[in-house]
């Protein structure tokens, strides 16, 4: 049985060492705008065991010739004896960098010069790609000297804002970057780590059960976590400024009022107050996830110039004619010598605020209930 994956071993400096080969199994999940993960199993007496065990060893995985993920081995384990035992290597993708770096209030200054409690590094009302690359360049590259190349800024994505005071970059940039309509990649390219942005492509074909592409499906959803936001601006005591932002149609639709607070003492701009209130409503909106197990056919496959990829905008039709269009958020894969290749995909992340998906899932739930009632 042909192995659809190629795995290469690199050292901590992203220098290629050797192909892995002789896989027993591989499984993992590749994700859009999140950390991808993979677990690989080889024999305990594998000829590349010494390279895999090197401090900071890295892997690059290709699927059908296309890059799938790159990143360091984070958790090696194994058991013997060598003739029958296994070595297991768990890796994380290089997207993890965005979780591992803090956004300093004054990234160009010393740790003793970070200001008082009200000091933030703020950047806003610029394209999402510009905000992302500005913050990463100033904190990961200039401040930490991390060996990361940042691709030229093309100004992609809707305008967003972000502020930092020792927050992990990911926590303050996402989901705003995601909802702005771009994806972010961090991967080894030509012996170096490169961060860049991309605009999701539109997959032209509808995924359906009738075409035998969708083998199984499942869904889950939840209501809003906030319907109105109180924004606390600058000032002390009676002089502190407060603003409110509310989603009246959402309150009417759900028959509920949920009030939350958002601190904004780092700015005196009234427009920024309103933007942050809306951002909070977007982050806490009704959420839904549709998971589909895909089977490859002659006309459908993952990868390749005509195949679907994580990050693509896809349309799936399931159940009693329910159609959902959203980003293909993740693809879970597994391969072993006995069972071959298996794929399943998730359309819409668990924190997806898209009302269209939530409405479709609600309708789908009613359809399932009707089917049960009619049996």
PyMOL commands that set and color helices and strands:
alter all, ss='L'
color gray80, all
select helices_A, chain A and resi 49-52+94-100+111-113+128-143+169-173+176-179+237-239+248-254+270-283+355-373
alter helices_A, ss='H'
color red, helices_A
select strands_A, chain A and resi 5-10+16-19+25-31+37-43+58-63+66-79+86-92+102-103+121-127+148-150+159-164+167-168+183-189+192-198+202-208+214-222+228-232+242-246+259-263+287-294+313-318+322-336+340-347
alter strands_A, ss='S'
color yellow, strands_A
deselect
rebuild
show_as cartoon
